[in-house]
C-alpha cells in the first residue's frame, strides 16, 4: 500500500484568477501550473503508479496575495473544491486546507470552517506570505489556534524571499527551483526552531516537503551552534538543542533521488518520521520512478518500507484508520 502525502490540486477557476493577476508559474520559479482535470483521471494515474490514497493541497502560490479579500475568496473556493473531491472519493483522497494568512481574522475563520464544517484533514502552508516569513511573530496567534487543534501542517516552499536579487539568468538556469525552494523550507524551520516557536507550541507538527530541504544535512551545524554559544545568546532561550524539535516533524520523500538524502533524514528523525510524497502532478515523468527506486534500493527492510509508504501517514491522519 502507498499513501502519498504531497500532491497538488489546482482548480481551473483558481488558475483563471492567477492569470488575471499575471501569475503563470508555481512560486514564481518559471514552472507551469497543471490544472486539475477530473478525479477519475487522477485516480487512473494513482492506479498506474500503485498509489492507494493521495493527500491533496493547493501548493504554491497558495492564497497569499496583496488583496486580502481575494485571498479569502480563493481559499474558500479551493477548499470547497478539494473537500468535494474527498467526499466523493473518501477512500482515495484526503484534503489539506489553505488559509489566507495575510489577514489573521480571515485565516482563523477559514481554519475553523475547513476543519469543522468541511472536515478537511490538515493545513497546507507556504514558507512566506507576500515575502514575510512564516516565522514572523505576527503569525503566532494563528499558530496558537493550530496548536489547540493539533492537526498536521504541510509546509511547502514559496517564491524565495530575496529571489528578485538573483541575476536574471538564474531563472533560466532553474536556480530558484533547484536551490531557492529547498532553502526556503530550511530557513523557516531554522527560524521557528531557534526562536522557540516549537517550544512554545508543543503540538505544532509539520510535514516538511522535499525531505525538509537542506535541514537534515545542516542540522549538525545548528546543534554545535547551540552548544557553543554563551548562556546570554538568544538561542539559549530555547531549553533544548535543535534536534529535539526537528525530530517532531515528518519529512516527505518528494524529489528525493539519492540514498544520501534518505540517510541524512533517517539519522535525524528516524524511519518513523519519513513519509511517502510524490509532488504529483509535477512529477508525472521519470522523476517519480527515480524517487521510488531510491526508496526501494536504499536497503530498508520490508517493515521499514511499510512505515514509509503508509504506516507513518496513518499516524498523522486519523481518517486513514480504515486502511
C-alpha positions as CSV (number, residue, x, y, z in Angstrom):
1,X,0.0,0.0,0.0
2,X,1.1,3.6,-0.7
3,X,-0.2,6.8,0.8
4,X,1.0,9.9,-1.0
5,X,1.1,12.9,1.4
6,X,2.3,15.5,-1.1
7,X,0.2,16.2,-4.2
8,X,-1.1,19.3,-5.8
9,X,-4.7,20.1,-6.8
10,X,-5.3,23.4,-8.8
11,X,-8.9,24.1,-9.8
12,X,-9.2,25.8,-13.2
13,X,-11.2,28.7,-11.6
14,X,-8.2,29.3,-9.3
15,X,-5.8,29.3,-12.2
16,X,-8.1,31.7,-14.1
17,X,-7.7,34.2,-11.2
18,X,-3.9,33.8,-11.3
19,X,-3.9,34.7,-15.0
20,X,-5.8,37.9,-14.2
21,X,-3.0,38.8,-11.8
22,X,-0.3,37.9,-14.3
23,X,0.9,34.9,-12.4
24,X,1.7,32.0,-14.7
25,X,4.1,29.7,-12.7
26,X,4.4,28.0,-9.4
27,X,6.0,30.2,-6.8
28,X,7.4,32.5,-9.5
29,X,10.1,29.9,-10.5
30,X,9.0,29.5,-14.1
31,X,7.3,26.1,-13.7
32,X,3.9,25.9,-15.4
33,X,1.0,25.0,-13.1
34,X,-1.0,22.0,-14.2
35,X,-4.8,22.4,-13.8
36,X,-6.9,19.7,-12.2
37,X,-8.9,17.8,-14.8
38,X,-11.1,15.1,-13.2
39,X,-10.9,12.9,-10.2
40,X,-11.2,9.9,-12.5
41,X,-8.1,11.0,-14.4
42,X,-6.1,11.4,-11.2
43,X,-7.3,8.1,-9.9
44,X,-6.2,6.4,-13.1
45,X,-2.7,7.9,-12.6
46,X,-2.7,6.6,-9.0
47,X,-3.7,3.2,-10.0
48,X,-1.0,3.1,-12.7
49,X,1.6,4.1,-10.1
50,X,0.3,1.8,-7.4
51,X,-0.8,4.6,-5.0
52,X,-3.8,3.9,-2.9
53,X,-4.5,7.3,-1.2
54,X,-3.4,10.8,-2.0
55,X,-3.4,13.9,0.2
56,X,-4.4,16.9,-1.9
57,X,-3.3,20.5,-1.3
58,X,-3.3,23.8,-3.3
59,X,0.5,24.2,-3.2
60,X,2.4,27.3,-4.3
61,X,1.5,30.1,-4.8
62,X,-1.4,29.2,-2.5
63,X,-3.7,32.0,-1.5
64,X,-1.3,34.7,-0.4
65,X,-2.0,37.8,-2.5
66,X,-1.9,41.5,-1.7
67,X,-5.7,41.7,-1.8
68,X,-6.8,40.0,1.4
69,X,-10.5,39.8,0.3
70,X,-9.5,38.0,-2.9
71,X,-7.2,35.7,-0.9
72,X,-10.1,34.8,1.3
73,X,-12.4,34.1,-1.7
74,X,-9.8,31.8,-3.3
75,X,-9.2,30.0,0.0
76,X,-13.0,29.3,0.3
77,X,-13.3,28.3,-3.3
78,X,-10.3,25.9,-3.4
79,X,-11.1,24.4,0.0
80,X,-14.7,23.7,-1.1
81,X,-13.3,22.2,-4.4
82,X,-10.9,19.8,-2.6
83,X,-13.3,18.9,0.1
84,X,-15.9,17.9,-2.5
85,X,-13.4,15.6,-4.2
86,X,-12.6,14.0,-0.8
87,X,-16.3,13.5,0.0
88,X,-16.9,11.9,-3.4
89,X,-13.9,9.6,-3.1
90,X,-13.2,9.1,0.6
91,X,-11.1,6.0,0.1
92,X,-8.8,7.7,-2.4
93,X,-8.3,11.3,-1.3
94,X,-7.7,13.4,1.8
95,X,-7.6,17.2,1.7
96,X,-5.4,20.0,3.2
97,X,-6.9,23.4,3.6
98,X,-5.4,26.7,2.5
99,X,-5.9,29.8,4.7
100,X,-5.5,33.5,3.8
101,X,-2.7,34.3,6.2
102,X,-2.4,37.9,5.0
103,X,-5.4,38.6,7.3
104,X,-5.4,36.7,10.6
105,X,-9.1,37.1,11.2
106,X,-9.8,35.6,7.8
107,X,-7.2,32.9,8.4
108,X,-8.6,31.7,11.7
109,X,-12.2,31.8,10.3
110,X,-11.3,29.7,7.3
111,X,-9.3,27.3,9.5
112,X,-12.4,26.7,11.6
113,X,-14.6,26.3,8.6
114,X,-12.3,23.9,6.8
115,X,-11.8,21.7,9.8
116,X,-15.2,21.9,11.5
117,X,-17.6,22.2,8.5
118,X,-15.7,20.7,5.6
119,X,-14.0,18.1,7.7
120,X,-10.6,18.6,6.0
121,X,-7.6,16.7,7.3
122,X,-5.0,19.4,7.9
123,X,-3.5,22.6,6.6
124,X,-1.2,23.5,3.7
125,X,1.1,26.4,4.4
126,X,3.7,28.3,2.4
127,X,7.1,29.4,3.7
128,X,6.3,33.1,3.3
129,X,3.3,35.3,2.9
130,X,4.0,38.0,0.4
131,X,7.7,37.9,1.3
132,X,7.0,37.9,5.0
133,X,8.5,34.8,6.6
134,X,6.1,32.3,8.2
135,X,8.2,32.6,11.3
136,X,7.3,36.2,11.8
137,X,5.7,36.9,15.2
138,X,2.6,38.3,13.5
139,X,1.5,34.7,12.7
140,X,1.8,33.5,16.3
141,X,-1.9,33.9,17.0
142,X,-2.7,31.6,14.1
143,X,-0.2,29.0,15.3
144,X,-1.8,29.2,18.8
145,X,-5.1,28.2,17.2
146,X,-3.5,25.4,15.3
147,X,-1.7,24.2,18.4
148,X,-5.0,23.8,20.2
149,X,-6.3,21.6,17.4
150,X,-3.1,19.5,17.0
151,X,-3.6,19.0,13.2
152,X,-0.8,18.3,10.7
153,X,0.5,21.1,8.6
154,X,2.2,20.6,5.3
155,X,5.0,23.2,4.7
156,X,5.8,23.9,1.1
157,X,8.3,26.5,-0.2
158,X,7.1,29.7,-1.9
159,X,8.9,32.2,-4.1
160,X,12.0,32.7,-2.1
161,X,12.5,35.9,-0.1
162,X,15.1,37.9,-1.9
163,X,14.7,36.0,-5.2
164,X,14.5,39.3,-7.0
165,X,18.1,40.0,-6.1
166,X,19.3,37.0,-8.1
167,X,20.9,37.5,-11.5
168,X,18.2,37.2,-14.3
169,X,19.9,34.2,-15.8
170,X,19.3,32.2,-12.6
171,X,15.7,31.8,-13.6
172,X,16.7,30.2,-16.9
173,X,19.1,28.0,-15.1
174,X,16.4,27.0,-12.6
175,X,18.4,28.1,-9.6
176,X,15.2,29.1,-7.8
177,X,13.6,25.7,-8.1
178,X,16.8,23.7,-7.5
179,X,18.2,25.8,-4.7
180,X,15.9,28.6,-3.6
181,X,12.9,26.4,-2.9
182,X,14.9,24.0,-0.7
183,X,16.4,26.7,1.3
184,X,13.1,28.4,1.8
185,X,11.9,25.4,3.8
186,X,15.2,25.2,5.6
187,X,15.2,28.8,6.6
188,X,11.7,28.7,8.1
189,X,12.4,25.5,10.0
190,X,15.6,27.1,11.4
191,X,13.9,30.3,12.4
192,X,10.9,28.7,14.1
193,X,13.2,26.3,15.9
194,X,15.7,29.0,17.1
195,X,13.0,31.5,18.1
196,X,11.3,28.9,20.3
197,X,8.1,28.7,18.3
198,X,8.1,24.9,18.5
199,X,9.0,25.0,22.2
200,X,6.1,27.4,22.9
201,X,3.6,25.4,20.8
202,X,4.2,21.7,21.6
203,X,1.6,20.4,19.2
204,X,2.8,22.1,16.0
205,X,3.8,19.3,13.6
206,X,5.0,20.0,10.1
207,X,5.1,17.6,7.2
208,X,8.2,19.1,5.5
209,X,8.2,19.0,1.7
210,X,11.2,17.5,-0.1
211,X,12.7,15.9,3.0
212,X,12.8,19.3,4.7
213,X,15.1,21.0,2.1
214,X,18.6,21.0,3.5
215,X,17.6,20.7,7.1
216,X,18.7,17.1,7.6
217,X,22.1,17.9,6.1
218,X,22.7,21.1,8.0
219,X,21.2,20.4,11.4
220,X,24.5,19.1,13.0
221,X,25.9,22.7,12.5
222,X,22.8,24.0,14.3
223,X,23.5,21.6,17.1
224,X,27.0,22.9,17.6
225,X,25.9,26.4,17.3
226,X,23.5,25.8,20.1
227,X,26.1,24.1,22.3
228,X,29.0,26.6,22.0
229,X,27.1,29.9,22.4
230,X,27.3,31.6,25.8
231,X,24.2,31.5,28.1
232,X,23.4,35.1,27.2
233,X,23.0,34.2,23.5
234,X,19.3,34.5,22.3
235,X,19.4,30.9,21.0
236,X,20.0,29.7,24.6
237,X,16.4,30.8,25.5
238,X,15.4,27.6,23.9
239,X,15.8,24.8,26.5
240,X,16.6,22.0,24.1
241,X,19.0,21.7,21.2
242,X,17.5,22.0,17.7
243,X,17.3,18.2,17.1
244,X,14.8,17.9,19.9
245,X,12.3,19.9,17.9
246,X,13.3,18.6,14.4
247,X,12.5,15.1,15.4
248,X,8.9,16.1,15.9
249,X,8.3,16.8,12.3
250,X,7.7,14.4,9.3
251,X,9.7,14.5,6.2
252,X,8.2,13.6,2.8
253,X,10.2,11.9,0.1
254,X,9.1,14.1,-2.9
255,X,12.0,14.8,-5.2
256,X,14.5,12.6,-3.3
257,X,16.7,10.7,-5.7
258,X,19.8,9.6,-3.8
259,X,20.5,7.4,-0.8
260,X,22.4,10.2,0.8
261,X,19.3,12.3,1.2
262,X,17.4,9.5,2.9
263,X,20.4,8.7,5.1
264,X,20.6,12.2,6.5
265,X,16.9,12.4,7.1
266,X,16.7,9.0,8.8
267,X,19.7,9.8,11.0
268,X,17.9,13.0,12.1
269,X,14.3,12.0,12.6
270,X,14.2,8.2,12.4
271,X,12.3,5.9,10.0
272,X,9.1,6.6,11.9
273,X,9.0,10.2,10.6
274,X,9.7,9.6,6.9
275,X,6.6,9.7,4.8
276,X,5.9,9.0,1.1
277,X,5.3,12.0,-1.1
278,X,5.3,12.3,-4.9
279,X,4.7,16.0,-5.8
280,X,2.3,14.9,-8.4
281,X,1.3,16.1,-11.0
282,X,4.6,17.9,-11.4
283,X,6.5,14.6,-11.3
284,X,4.4,12.7,-13.8
285,X,7.5,11.6,-15.6
286,X,10.8,9.7,-14.9
287,X,11.4,11.7,-11.7
288,X,8.7,9.8,-9.8
289,X,10.2,6.4,-10.9
290,X,13.6,7.6,-9.8
291,X,12.3,8.6,-6.4
292,X,10.5,5.3,-5.8
293,X,13.7,3.5,-7.0
294,X,15.7,5.4,-4.4
295,X,13.4,4.1,-1.6
296,X,13.4,0.6,-3.0
297,X,17.2,0.3,-3.4
298,X,18.2,2.1,-0.2
299,X,18.3,-1.1,1.9
300,X,15.2,-0.7,4.0
301,X,13.6,-3.8,5.4
302,X,10.0,-4.6,4.3
303,X,8.8,-3.4,7.7
304,X,10.6,-0.1,7.3
305,X,9.3,0.4,3.7
306,X,5.8,-0.2,5.0
307,X,6.3,2.6,7.5
308,X,7.5,5.0,4.8
309,X,4.8,4.1,2.3
310,X,1.8,4.1,4.5
311,X,2.1,3.3,8.3
312,X,3.6,6.7,9.3
313,X,1.0,8.6,7.3
314,X,-1.7,6.6,9.1
315,X,-0.4,8.0,12.4
316,X,-0.8,11.5,11.0
317,X,-4.3,11.3,9.6
318,X,-7.0,9.6,11.7
319,X,-9.3,9.1,8.7
320,X,-6.8,6.5,7.4
321,X,-7.5,4.1,10.2
322,X,-9.9,2.2,7.8
323,X,-6.8,1.2,5.8
